[in-house]
């Protein structure tokens, strides 16, 4: 049956509200970005700069979530409109599903037109299961990962970290401050640290502390 117009209006109102909230939150994201840029330019080693950077990332993730919600609401509104156009009030003919028989099951396939066709099921020939290759051992996987070439920013960070860390114990560091000190753009610090961890240049414990991999 068609979706009532008041319901469509409510969905559209919800989408407009989410859009307005996202626009307002984007201005907050920009304000945080300006504060982080100012704090990093004045004193990049201040703990407040690191705290502002983490808050900036949180607000940015919230803005992305609102964008996704708005997109989903737009899809809901479009689907509801289409359902209303093809509902009981439409003058277009609607196909009927053929009742299943006890001898042969049927599959109904809907084309772009409202006509529904049934296709008889055919016998299925079982294929021999393919052999599943054994997953590589952790040591082998790490060996493959270390062959990946590092980007210039990641190589720069790796060169800066080697004298700061060792392979015997984990050390807690401020990653954003170390990355900026190494000469990396603020936006690529996290990606460079993740690249070093993925390629087994660094090891991380549960508290986020780091140490050099013994094989590096």
Secondary structure, 3 states (H helix, E strand, C coil): CCCCHHHHHHHHHHHHHHHHHHHHHHHHHHHHHHHHHHHHHHHCCCHHHHHHHHHHHHHHHHHHHHHHHHHHHHHHHHHHHHHHHCCCCCCCCCCCCCCCCCCCCEEEEECCCCCEEEEECCCCCCCCCCCCCCCCCHHHHHHHHCCCCCCHHHHHHHHHHHCCCCCCCCECCCHHHHHHHCCCCHHHHHHHHHHHHHCCCEEECCCCCEEECCCC
